[in-house]
Amino acid sequence: MSKVSKIFVVGATGAQGIPVVRGLVKDKVYSVRALTRDLESGRAKSLLALGNVELVEGTFANEDDLRNGFKGCDGAFINIDGFNCGEKTEMFWAMRSYEIALEEGIKFFVYGNLDFVYKKSGYNPIFRTGHYDGKGRVGEWILQQNKDNGSIMGAALFTTGPYIEMSLSSNTPMTPSVEDGVVTWRVPLGDGAVVHVALDDCEHYVRWLFDNPGRASGMDLEVAIDHIPYSELAQAFEKVTGHPARYIDTDMDTYWRIGALAPGADRSSGYNSDISDPAAMTMRENFTGFWTIWKHSGGNRGVIKRNYSLLNEIHPRKVVNETKQ
């Protein structure tokens, strides 16, 4: 399969999109056309400053905008913001993005994915997590389509997880508090572990997919730093900063009373989706499933697993869990 040269990126101004674009254009091997709703935004301008980046104004929820984005490109990286539109709408536009990419002659298509945890759990409803299942369901569909369409347009999945940066940021599911001078993570994780991903590593992994389309087509590249228990997260924080830190396992009711997401517990998990829609999930429903996933994923033996030998082969200099070094 021949390599591509110009890549249309949906989600370019997002947390993941910025390092992905940076990795594609850093040595001028690829150029990028980035979709943005606001050409004058700070993030859009920061992409332009990288060089080899063209901005196109529009939204992923518009066929004309998608066609304009794909036209003249031979590669695509599509990462739709499910927290914008909700699970139902994300699924529709992700599938249409794949179909329109085929129409417009894209040669290699990478889909920004998350684990289909509902299926991986054996369809156990306690694991239902809308922003994971919406992506994962489409991801499986894309790989199935690739069996028929791969000779026309190769496709791969880039499956991530919660960014490690979220563990120290405000207004995230795992935002810590400072209690009597101690950085404290009070989350309902039990003895489980989170497959955290470093945003800087996304730059390398996505570049690898586009550099190796023959091997990558049909692949679900599931990435992570490690399965990280939060006792180890606290230990690493202390080692790096010299400040005390701790993890306190917290029951779900307490988490939804005092946690960072508690004020919005009954809002829709997609801020542009209608909470009265039967397909919508509340923040409480969505993130209760989210924490249930990680509580049952400790030691790379539970619901979500990763192939760390493969990841070390692809990216031997990836961010590592120093508590295991």
N, C-alpha and C positions, 0 to 999 in steps of 0.2 A: 504494500500500500504506500503510495507516494505521500510525502510530508506536505503539510499545508503551509501557507505563508501569511495569510491575512485572516484574523480571527475576530468574529463578532462575539462580544461579551455582554450578557445580561446579568446584572448584579455587580457591575464593575465598581460602583462607588460604595459598596458594602464592605463590612469588616473583612470578609474573605476575598472579595473581588479585588481590592487594592493590591495585596501581595501577589495575587494571581496575575494581574496585568503587569506588575513590575517584573515578575519572573519571565513573562513572555517577551517583553520588549527590551530587557536590560542590555542585550548584546546585539540588538537590531536584526536578529534572525527572523523575528515575526513582527508584524504590525497589528494593531488592535483597533477595532471600531467599537466604542463603548456606548451603550445605551444609557441615557440619563434623563430624568424628568426636568432637570434644571441645569442648563449649560453654564450658568454663572455660579453654581455652588462651589464652595471651597474644595470639596472632594473631587469634583469634576475638573477643576483647574489644576489640582495636584496631579491628576492623571495626565493631563496635557503636558505638564512640565517634565514628565518622564521621557517624552519624545516617542516618535513612531505611534502615537495615539491620536485617533480621530474621534470626536464626540458626535453623537447623533441624538437629537432630542426626541423623546417618546416614552412609551410605557410598554411593559411586557403584555399588558392586557388589551392589545390592539393589533389586529392582523396586519394592517398597513405598516405600522411601525416595525413589526417583526420582519416583514418582507423587505422593507427599506434597509433594515440592519443586516440581514443575511445577504442581500444582493451584492455581488462582487467579492464576497468573502468565500474562502474555501474551508474554514474551520469555525467552530462555535463552542463557546463555554456558556452554559445556561444554568444560572442559579437563581431561582425565583424565591422571593421573600414571602414565606408562608405566614409570617407574623403580620404582614401587610394585608393579605387577601383571605387567609383562612384555608383550611385543608381542601375543601371542595373546589374552590376557584383555582387554587394552585395546581391541582391535578389537571383541570381542563387546559389551562394555558401551558403547562409543561408538555402535555401531549401534543397540543397544537404547535408548540415550538419545534418539536421533533418532526412533525409532519411537514411544516412549512420549510424547515431546513432541507428536507428531501426535495421538495418542489424547487427550491432555489439553487440546488446544485452543491450544497455543502458536502465536503468529502470526509470530514471527521468531526464528530459531535461528542462533547463531554458534558455530562449532566451532573450538576452539583446535588449530591444525594445525601440521605440519612438512612440508617438501618430501618428496615421494615419490621419493627419489633413485635407488632401484633402477630405477624406470621411466624417470626422466629421463636415466639413464646408458645407456639401451638394454638394460636388464636385464643389465648387466655385474656379475658376482658380487663383484668387488673393492669395489664401492660399497655392498654390503648393510649397512645400519645399522638395527637393529631398532627403536630408539625413533623414528627418522625414518619408516621405511617403514610401521610400524604405524599411525601417524597419517595419513600421506599416502595410504595405501590407502583408509582410511575417508573421508578428505576427498574423494577423487575419487568415491567411492560416494555421498556426500551430495549433491554437485553433480549427479550423474546423477539421483538421486531427485528433486531439486528441479525437474527438467524436467517431471515428472509432478505433483508436489505443491506447486509454488510458489504456486499460487493459493490454497492452503489454509494453508501455512506457508512463508514465505520462508526461505532459508538462505544463509549466507555462511561462508567460511573466513577465519580470521585466522592466517596462516602466518608464523611467527617464525623464530628461529635462536638460536644461543648468545648469552646476555646478555653485554653488555660488562662487566658487573660481575663475571662469572666469571673474567675475565682477571687479576683481582687478589685473588680469593678463594681460600681453602684448599680442598683436596680436590675440585678440578675438573679437567677434562681439560687445561686450560691454566694451571694454577697455576704462577707463576714461583718461582724460587729467588733468594736473594741470595748472590752469589759474589764475595768480596773487595770488598764494598760496592757491587756492580753488580747491579741487578735484571735477572734473566736468564730469558728464555723459551726453554727447550730443548724444542721440539716438532717433529714430523715434517711440516712445512708446505711445505717447499721454497720455490718462488716463487709459491705460491698465496695465497689470501686467505680470511678468514672473514667471513661476512655477520653481523656482530655487531648485536644489537638492544639499545637502551636500555630498561630497564624503565619509566622514566617516559614514554617515547613510547607504550607500550602503552595507557596511560590515554587518550591522544588518539585513537589509531586505532580502538579498540573503541567509544569513544563516537561516533565518526564513523559507524561501521557502523550503530549503532542509531538515530542521528539521520537517516540517509539510507537507509531500508530499500528504497525503490523502486529506487535505483541499486545498492545493495549486494547485493540478492538475486541469487544465481548467481555472485557475485564471489569470486575467491580473492585476497584482499588480502595480498600477499607483502611483508613489511616488512624494513627493515634501516637502520642508520646509513649503511653503505657496505660495499663489499668491502674489508676491511682487511688488507693484508699486515702481518706482525708486525714487519718493519723499521719500518713507519710507526707501529705501536703503541708500540714502544720510543722512537721519536722524539717522539711525543706525550707519553709519560710524562716524558721528560727536560724537555720544554718547560714542562709544568705544574708539576712538582715541583722541578726543579733538580737532581735526583739522576740519576746515570748509569744507563743501561739498554741492553740489547742483546737481539737475537734470534739464536739459534744453531740452524740447521737440524740436526735430529737424525734418525738412521735409526730405523726402527720398533723394531728389536730393543733398541736402547739406551733408547728411550723406555719400553719395557715392563720395562726393568731398573731405571731410576732415576726415572721420572716419578711424578707424584702418585698415579696410579691403579694403579701397579705392585703394591702389596700385595694388591689385590683382583682381579688380572688373571683368575683362573680362577673367580671367583664369577659367579653369574647376574647379568645386567644389570638384571633386575627383582628387587628384594630379597625380594619375596613369591612369586616364581615358582621352580619346582623345576628345578634345573640338570640333573636326569636326564630331564626332558621333552625329547623331540627338537625341539620348537619353540623351546626356550630358546636364548639366545646368551650366551656368557661376556662379561665386560667386555672382554677382549682382542679377541674377535671383533667386538663391537659398535663399539668405539672405534677399532679399526684401520680399519674402514669409514668411520667418522666423519672421521678425519684424511685418508683418501684422497679423500673428497668435497672438502675444502677445498684440498687440494694441486692439485686439478684445477678450481678455480673462480676463479682469479685474473683480475682485470681485467673482471669481469662478462661473461666470454666462455666460461666452462666449463660445468660440470654445473648449478650453481645460479646463476640470474640474477635480477635485480631491475629493476623499472621505476622509476627514481629520479625521472623527470618526474612520474609519477602520485603518488609519495609526497610530493614537494615541493608538489604541488597540494593534497593532502589535509592535510598537516601542514607548512606552510612554516617553522615554528619548531622542527622536530625537532632532536635532537642531531646534530651534524655532525662530520666528520673534519677537524679544523683543519689537518692537514698539507697539505690540498688547498685551503685558503682563500688 
